[in-house]
């Protein structure tokens, strides 16, 4: 799929997301499932 050619609203819909990002419930569930991602320099 040529994601770069799609409008942001369509991409968000395809990914079951929004331009606002994750809601707090989804963020909490993902944190429990995958843990924290720590970026190190």
C-alpha positions, -999 to +999 in steps of 0.1 A: +000+000+000+012+035-008+006+050+027+023+082+017-004+089-009-033+085+015-049+113+035-041+112+072-077+106+081-078+075+060-046+062+074-059+067+110-091+049+101-072+020+086-050+017+117-079+021+141-063+053+154-068+090+153-048+122+149-050+126+187-030+094+193-038+066+217-065+070+243-054+063+279-071+029+281-053+016+249-020+031+261-023+013+295-032-020+278-002-017+254+021-007+283+010-038+303+014-061+272+048-048+259+063-028+287+081+006+284+102+015+254+132+033+267+153+053+242+190+055+250+214+078+234 
